[in-house]
Each structure stands twice: as C-alpha cells, then as structure tokens.
Amino acid sequence: MKATAKIKYVRTSSTKLKPVLDLIRGKKVEDALILLKFTNKKTARIVSKVVRSAVANAEHIDDSKGEALEGLYISEIYANQGPTLKRFIPKARGRAGRILKRMSHIRVTLDTAE
C-alpha cells in the first residue's frame, strides 16, 4: 500500500529543506516523527506536517485507524524548487539590490514494510 502527500508553495528554499529530508528518508514513520520533533530547524515542523498528512492518507486507504502507523516507512521524500518571488531593496548610489524569496514543493510517499 502506497500513500502520498504533498505540500506546495512552502515559503522556504529547497536547499534548507533537503538536510531535514535526508534525516528521515528510509526510516519508519514513528521514528521519523520523533526525529522531526527534536530537530532544531524551522523546516522540520513543515516536514512533519506533510508526513502526518501522508499517514492520514494511508489510514484512509487502509480503513484501520490504529494499525496503519506500525508497518509504514518513508520510501520517497523530496523537495523541488517552486516559483520565486523577486523583490528589490534600495542600495547605495541609487542602485537596487535583488532579493529572491524562494518557494518549494515537498512530496512524501509512504509504503508498507514487507
């Protein structure tokens, strides 16, 4: 059984997300959620929200409320770059500096361990 969840237009860059995703890739869902809870990064909270959404989707597919979390592991998790907001800030001598506010899309796929 495969369950997926995705979140789009997260207001953080994919380079800040990728170290957190590498921590939990291939782990059991229970262990991954504990790791994310104690990871001292802003993006860990966002990633845990997506993982919990994927678990809820797995429960919906399987129709067994408590047992869905036991055999699940994170088979795929990745963050792709989304659109970029371009902003400008005044600089010296009448120039303008560009600020890029990057977004990303996160996708999680859970599978049962067999």
C-alpha positions as CSV (number, residue, x, y, z in Angstrom):
1,M,0.0,0.0,0.0
2,K,1.4,3.4,-1.0
3,A,0.2,6.6,0.4
4,T,1.3,10.1,-0.7
5,A,1.0,13.6,0.4
6,K,2.4,16.8,-0.9
7,I,2.5,20.5,0.1
8,K,3.1,23.2,-2.4
9,Y,4.4,26.7,-2.2
10,V,6.2,26.4,1.1
11,R,8.0,29.7,1.8
12,T,11.5,28.3,2.3
13,S,14.1,27.2,-0.2
14,S,14.6,23.6,-1.1
15,T,18.3,23.8,0.0
16,K,17.2,24.5,3.6
17,L,14.7,21.6,3.4
18,K,17.0,18.9,2.0
19,P,19.1,18.3,5.1
20,V,16.0,17.7,7.1
21,L,14.6,15.3,4.4
22,D,17.9,13.4,4.4
23,L,17.5,12.7,8.1
24,I,14.2,10.8,7.7
25,R,14.4,9.2,4.3
26,G,14.0,5.4,4.6
27,K,13.1,5.5,8.3
28,K,9.9,4.2,9.9
29,V,7.2,6.8,10.3
30,E,7.2,6.7,14.1
31,D,11.0,7.2,14.2
32,A,10.8,9.9,11.6
33,L,8.2,11.9,13.5
34,I,10.2,11.7,16.7
35,L,13.4,12.8,14.9
36,L,11.5,15.8,13.4
37,K,10.1,16.7,16.8
38,F,13.5,17.2,18.2
39,T,15.2,18.7,15.1
40,N,16.1,22.3,15.7
41,K,15.0,23.6,12.3
42,K,12.1,25.6,11.1
43,T,11.6,23.3,8.2
44,A,11.2,20.2,10.5
45,R,7.8,21.4,11.6
46,I,6.6,21.7,8.0
47,V,8.0,18.3,7.0
48,S,6.3,16.6,10.0
49,K,3.0,18.2,8.9
50,V,3.4,16.6,5.5
51,V,4.4,13.2,6.9
52,R,1.4,13.2,9.3
53,S,-0.8,14.0,6.3
54,A,0.6,11.0,4.4
55,V,-0.1,8.8,7.4
56,A,-3.7,10.1,7.5
57,N,-4.0,9.3,3.8
58,A,-2.7,5.8,4.5
59,E,-5.3,5.3,7.2
60,H,-8.0,6.5,4.8
61,I,-6.8,3.9,2.2
62,D,-6.5,1.1,4.7
63,D,-9.5,1.9,6.9
64,S,-7.8,0.6,10.0
65,K,-7.2,3.5,12.4
66,G,-4.5,2.4,14.8
67,E,-2.5,-0.1,12.9
68,A,-1.7,2.0,9.8
69,L,1.3,3.6,11.5
70,E,3.0,0.4,12.5
71,G,4.2,-1.0,9.2
72,L,4.8,2.2,7.3
73,Y,8.2,3.7,6.3
74,I,9.1,6.7,4.2
75,S,10.0,5.3,0.8
76,E,10.3,8.6,-1.0
77,I,10.6,12.2,0.2
78,Y,11.9,15.1,-1.8
79,A,11.7,18.8,-2.2
80,N,11.6,20.5,-5.6
81,Q,12.0,24.2,-6.3
82,G,8.8,26.2,-6.7
83,P,8.3,29.7,-8.0
84,T,10.5,32.6,-6.8
85,L,9.2,36.0,-5.7
86,K,11.5,38.8,-6.8
87,R,11.8,41.8,-4.6
88,F,14.1,44.8,-4.7
89,I,15.8,46.8,-1.9
90,P,17.5,50.2,-2.3
91,K,21.3,50.2,-2.3
92,A,23.9,52.9,-2.4
93,R,24.3,55.4,-5.2
94,G,20.7,54.9,-6.5
95,R,21.0,51.3,-7.3
96,A,18.7,48.4,-6.4
97,G,19.6,45.0,-5.0
98,R,17.6,42.0,-5.9
99,I,16.1,39.7,-3.2
100,L,14.9,36.3,-4.2
101,K,12.3,34.7,-1.9
102,R,12.3,31.1,-2.9
103,M,9.5,28.6,-2.5
104,S,9.5,24.8,-2.7
105,H,7.2,21.8,-3.1
106,I,7.5,18.7,-0.8
107,R,6.3,15.3,-1.7
108,V,6.2,12.2,0.7
109,T,5.5,8.6,-0.3
110,L,4.9,6.0,2.4
111,D,5.0,2.3,1.8
112,T,4.5,-0.8,4.0
113,A,7.5,-2.8,5.1
114,E,7.3,-6.3,3.9
